[in-house]
Amino acid sequence: YVRVQVLTNAGALDRAKQLAVVRKLTDIVAAAAGDRTLADRTWVLLTEAPEGGWGLGGHANTNAELISAARAQIAKLSKNSPRT
């Protein structure tokens, strides 16, 4: 058995995203192991941190703060990535 735990801020994943994340992670585990039957023995646990329950940089962040930090990081990475 394999267990994968995903921790997100509360409300980050709607039902469609939950289903997609579980399917994708299950597929990744089975592919990495080279054993398609492992998909039947892969458990994915989706856990949501409550508002203020996610620490980043020594601060217990609200969902809005986490979203802002994530967007800033994505923008920074996008700006620094090589163009193709």
Buried (B, 14 or more C-beta within 10 A) or exposed (E): EBEBEBEBBBEBBEEEEBEEBBEEBBEEBBEEBEEEEBBEBBEBEBEBBEBBBBEEEEEEBBBEBBEEBEEEEEEEEEEEEEEE
